[in-house]
Amino acid sequence: MAVAAPAHANYHDHIHPEPTNFVQKYIFSLDHKIIGIQYFITTFIFYCIAGLLAEVIRVQLLHPTGGFVSNEVYNQVYSVHGSAMVWLVIIPMLTGGFGNFVMPLMIGARDVAFPWLNMASFWMFPVAGALLFSSFLVGAPEAGWTEYPPISLQGPPGTSLWCMAIFLVGVSSTLTGINFLVTIMKMRAPGMTLTRMPLFVWAQLATAMLSMVATTALAGALLALFLERTFGVPFYDPSKGGSPLLWQHMFWFYSHPAVYIMILPAFGIVSEILPTFTRKPLFGYKAVAFSSVGIALVGFMVWAHHMFTSGMVPWLTLPFMILTFFVAVPTGVKVLAWIATLWGGRIRFTAAMLFSLGLIATFTLGGITGVFLAAVPADLHEHGTYFVVAHFHYVLFGGSVFGIFAGMYFWWPKMTGKLMSERLAVAHFWATFIGFNLTFFPMHWLGLMGMPRRVPIYDQQFQSLNVLASIGSFILALSTLLFFANVAYSLTKGKKASSDPWGARTLEWMISSPPPYYNFKKIPSVLALPYDFGEPLPYVGGDLIRPNPQSKFAGE
Amino acid sequence: MAVGAIVHGTPSDAHDEPVDSLYAETRDMRLLGFVLFLISDVVLFSAFIFAYLYLRNSVPQWPPLGADGKQLPRFDTLFAAVNSVVLFGSGATMHFALESWKHGAKKAFNAWMASTIILGSLFLAGQAYEYIHAKVTWAGSTIGASFFTLTGMHGFHVLVGVIYLIVLMGQANSGVYTKLKHFGLTAGTLYWHFVDVIWVALFTLFYLI
């Protein structure tokens, strides 16, 4: 690169040398920034496919007798929709995408600990996507994203492809977790102690611990299901001494922590955006940081709250109910800390900020219905109804996906060196926010009225609310187009971004946009937390670009 | 190591430090990464051990009844005990192999490595013998399902280990490692001990209780 000054001509010897040909640079890249962007591109493609599957569901449910697709296809559609959104979109985008692009920059590193492993983890992931979506060719899985046996044992051949795809995503996720843990523990810039790490890095640390430990448990469950489907090895089939409940225990031992894998990085994104756009330090830094780890730890002990109606030993329900209530404590700490950060701040309603505020509102609603569902007496009534669907979409869309869009608007200038249109972005937020609530709020009522989930036809009385939800979902789908329009606009006509367009203070904003191949020519030393906006920058050494005092937001 | 040194130094020292010592892939990064990989592997085994104990506790007697209504036989503890001694013995020889390398005793290293590889292969042969003469089948009962899946996964790990050790031995003899820099050998030793520890659990679960 032309930037290479002779005095530091050897810096690129100390990461993998900069590639010169297209394939090494953009396809099989070792650079965490390129790999992060590869994750974004792949996950957004999968997001569109899985989103279209959701629209198939909503079109089918426009009418009580359905009729848009057959019952079998309907089952396949919601099963693949759920699996794809969880494993091919939200988890890889938040860990592989944001984690890869942002985390090493934030800790002042030149790359992750094991760049080769990082590349391998990425390339497993499109293969998994191809496996999962191609299952439609042979009959996709029909038993929902949870694939409970014995239905999944009798399911079409695509169920085995589903096993392979999720297994592969699991391997990729485990390796990424190991990679990120080593990176965060061993590669922080001098002076960046654990309690000086940006909160997004804390979130990635907690997430990496979860994905490293929990995902292999899921791999075991999947392997057993695959063996039973292929060779008839009895684990889950009750007619051969197996137990369907065993799958539920093994599945949820992973899949409940997976809920936190999907939400903690989004929390981390919000914790970066709020201080930046209120010009205030985050309220209760340590409380927010440790609550991520707290959520991760408690998250391992609550899995059986998904199984209250499964016929599990009754005395187990009480401890699992109480433990689940405990998750609300660290989560509540975060929400209160965010609100306290807003208090008295000079708030700028950029798109990233709007999505963060939207997340706080909608996620809190989803969290509260989570507490309802954790209460055994309420759950016995609500389990398996649309109330559950409403709950987890408020958490996963209103939480994770809002966090994803907040992060996209926040870090887009850093990734591409171009600004997006704020106007279009704000329009995107309102369309998404309205479309989202219109789609999923009525589902609370539908659930409480008794409409079961995963049905292709339903009782007449539920029609008006279902039509409302479907209209909302069409708005939601169209709102995504505004985002892609903004991407196209920014890449072609967008204004050039400065190194720090938002006046943020974490390390990634102290280098040019997009960052050079080696990230930091000299590694800076860190003296304090990055959130004290009134104070001088807490970095010494390095060759950081200081914020331009003339810029709109600097020095506020 | 250099990262730690600099954290305690004055911050202005930082950019005088040559960059490579800060950002090379250091031994402790590899060690942490490898240990984390082993932990995640332990979880994989734990998942199947949980499945085994769950299925075992869901029937009144263990081993469960076969298709003919008669209780299935227990596994041959004596044979497995002898085979376990072979595997644990290979753990000891592996330890001596690494120690010899650290002391620069190349000849002893090769002898200990070769005996580790032979003992590992013997264990695999023993397991194959046990599979052939087993009175339960993989798909026939829950005890067979757990037994063949868990010991099969373990056997696969031993097989990978044997191949890994052969590669390490070749690398060591072609000058890849030095007396001080030999992370590959350390990792190989860790892995081999890990395989031993897993076998302690499996032996207890299937043969003793």
Interface residues (C-beta under 8 A of the other chain):
Chain A: N10 Y11 D13 H14 I15 A109 R110 A113 F114 T174 G177 I178 N179 L181 V182 M185 K186 M187 R188 P190 G191 T193 M212 V213 A214 T215 T216 A217 A219 G220 A221 L223 A224 L227 F231 G232 V233 P234 F235 K240 G241 G242 S243 L246 H249 M250 F253 K522 I523 P524 S525 L527 V540 G541 G542
Chain B: V3 I6 V7 G9 P11 S12 A14 H15 V19 D20 L22 Y23 A24 E25 T26 D28 M29 L32 G33 L36 F37 I39 S40 D41 V43 L44 S46 A47 F48 F50 A51 Y54 L55 S58 V59 P64 W138 A139 G140 S141 T142 G144 A145 F148 T149
